[in-house]
Amino acid sequence: MIRSILVPVDGSEHSAKALMLAVDIAEKYDANLSVLFVASHEIDGDIHHFAVTEYSSEYIPKYGRVVREVSENIGKRTIKRMIDKLKTNVVINPVVLSGNPAEQIVEYSMNNNFDMVIMGNRGLSDIKGMMMGSVSRRVRRLVKCTFVSIK
């Protein structure tokens, strides 16, 4: 029986398809549905070097806070935009976390005892995913529940 579903999203076409499938399953099984966006806050090395060399050390903590706030705001807006496109009565729990996407998805799914994780097999960073291994592959290997990957 499926009681709870987690859908990690990044705004990509694949994550939108995953969300549509999750809504369909949640409707059929009367399951709880959570949509998760992980704000990674990865700052390009050149940008970090520029910030450190061009700004005083007092500014750097503020810079990090601003990056975090902007990333989290993007996550909230991404989830809202995706949910607003759906025509469903399913109650959706939006969640925004920070950190490494694969690690946060796995940790959140395990800490909250989800029965199923549904996610796109490609996100917005296709090139990085091909070179470093995609987030979905890492999540698939590490989650303890049913995992569905959407093309």
N, C-alpha and C positions, 0 to 999 in steps of 0.2 A: 504494500500500500504506500502511496506517495502522499506524505503529509506536508512536506516543506521543500521548496525549490529555491535555489540560488542562481541568479543570472548575472554574471559579471559583464559589464558593458563599457564600451569606450566611444560610442557614437558611430561606429562603423556599420556598414551594411550587414556584415556577418553577425554582429551583436544584436542588431535589430531583428534579424531572422530568429536568433536564439530566443529573444524576448517574446516574439509572437508564438513560437512553439511552447514556451513555458506558460504563457497565458492560456493557451489551448489546453494543456495538461492540467493546469491549476483549476480551470473551469470544470473539467471532467471529474477530477478527484477531490474537488473542494479543498485544495491544498493552499497553504500559505506561500506567498511569493515575495522574495526579497530581490531587489535590483541593486547591485554593488558597482560603484565606480571607485577605482583606486587611483588617487592622485600621486604620481610617482615622484614629483619634484626633482627629477633628474635635470641637473643644470650642466649644460655643455661646458667642457673644460675651458674653452676660450672665454666664455662669458664669465665663468668663475674667476679666471685669472684677471680679466678686465676689472671686475668688481673689487677684487682684493688690491690690485695695484692703483686703481684710480680713485677709490673712496677710502675714507678714514675707517679705522677698525670699529668705530662706534656705529657706522652705517651698516656694516655687514650683517649683524643680527637682524636689523630691520629689513634688509634685503631678503634674507631667508624667510622672515615672517610674511613679507609681501608675496613672495613666490608661493608659499604654502597657502595663503588666503586666496590668491588668484586661482591656483590649481583646484582647491576645494570648491570654489565658486563655479568653475568650469564643470566640475563633476556634478554639482547640484543641477545646473542648467541642462547638462547633457541628459541626465536621468529624466528631468521634467519634460524636456522636448520629446524624448522617446516614449514616455508614458502618455503624453497628450495625444499622440498619434493613434493610440490604441482605442478600440471600442470594446470595453469590457467592464464588468461589474466586480472583477477580482480586485481585492484590496492589495495594493502593492506597497511594500515597505522599502523606501529609498534609503540607501546607506552609502556614505562617502568615507573612505579611509585613506590613509596616507602611507606611502612606503613602496616597497618592491611589489609590483602587482601580483606575481605568482605566489609569493610568500603570504601576502595579505589575504588573497582569495582562499588559499588552502587553510590558513589559520582561522579565518572567519567561518568557513564551512564546517570545520571540525569543532570549533567552540560553540557553534549553534546547532549542531546535530542535524544538518540538512540531509534529506534523503536523496537529493539529486542536485547536480550542478550542470547547467546547460550553458554553453558558451560558444561563440564563433571560433572557428579554427584559425582565422586571420583577423587581425585588428587593424588599427590605423598605421602601425609601423611594420609593414610587410617586409621591407628590406632588412631592418634590424632583426626581425623574427627569423628570417631565412639564415642570417649569419650567426645569430646567438642562440637559436632555438626559441620557438614561440612560447608565449605565456601559456597557451592552451595545452601544449605538450607537457610542460612542467606541472601544470595543475593536474592533468590527467594521471600522471605518474604518482602524484602525492596524495590526492584526495582519497578518503576511505569509503565514499558513497558512490552511487551510480553517477557516471560522467557521460554527457552527451555533447558531441562536437558537431557544430553546424557549418556546412559549406555555403 
